[in-house]
């Protein structure tokens, strides 16, 4: 039995420390997922908090063998959608946001010119991501930033694996098109 299943079982047995461990394990990744979607610390905090309230309320009802990570991401994703509908808000890019891009991970900033180029590329990636529709943005963040499997992304977005692959392909094409236009 894996660690997440044991945590769910402990929670069902009224061990509230199990929820603390789940929160500690998933809070940061969920917050960053939401933050990358909304580019607002305040909104990301609100949505993340709402997500974990829902996790707490529903954790006792889930199957013991649940794959916890996609289940929590799905709650976060749905909470994000609810938040945007309820607040009728469209999130705009902020100038000072720097996404942790896997495109830049292997580039060393040995000099000021390289640092500047990295910063400009990160800003361009951010502006591109903010121009994508939320479905494309979500699938790219889940797959490329959070390194979730196609199956896990499918569980979160309630899509078949083949549909996820197709959606990711279309999202990457749209990303490339917007990126070139900027």
C-alpha positions, 0 to 999 in steps of 0.5 A, a space after each residue: 500500500 502506498 503512502 497516499 493510501 495509508 494517509 487516506 486510511 488514517 484520515 478515515 480512522 479520524 487521525 487528523 495528522 494524516 490530513 496535515 501530512 496530505 496538506 504539507 505534501 500537496 499544498 505547494 504543488 497545488 498553489 503553484 499550479 493555480 498560481 500559474 493559471 491566475 498569475 495572482 498571489 491573492 487569487 492563488 491563495 484563495 483558490 488553494 485554500 478553497 481546494 483544501 477545504 473541499 479535499 478535507 470535506 470529501 477525503 473521508 468519502 473516497 476509495 482507499 485505493 485512490 490515486 490522491 495526486 490527480 484527485 486533488 489536482 482535479 479539485 483544484 482545477 474545478 475550484 479554479 473554474 468555479 472561481 473564475 465563473 463566480 468572479 467573472 474574471 479573466 486573469 492578465 499577465 503581470 510584468 514581474 512574473 517569472 515562470 520556472 520554465 523547463 526550457 531554461 533549466 539547463 542554461 547557466 547565467 554566467 554573465 549579465 547578457 545571459 541573465 537578461 536573455 533568460 529573463 526576457 525569455 521567461 517573460 515571453 513564455 509568461 505572456 504566451 501562457 496568459 494568451 492561451 485559453 484556460 483549457 490549453 494553459 491547464 493541460 500544458 501546466 499539468 503535463 509540462 510544468 507538473 510532469 503529470 502523466 497523460 493518464 493523470 491529466 486525463 483523470 483531472 480533466 475527465 478526458 481519455 488519454 488519447 484526447 489528452 494527447 490530442 489536446 496537448 498537441 493542439 495546445 503546444 501548436 497554439 503556444 508556438 503560434 502565439 510565442 512567434 507572434 510576440 
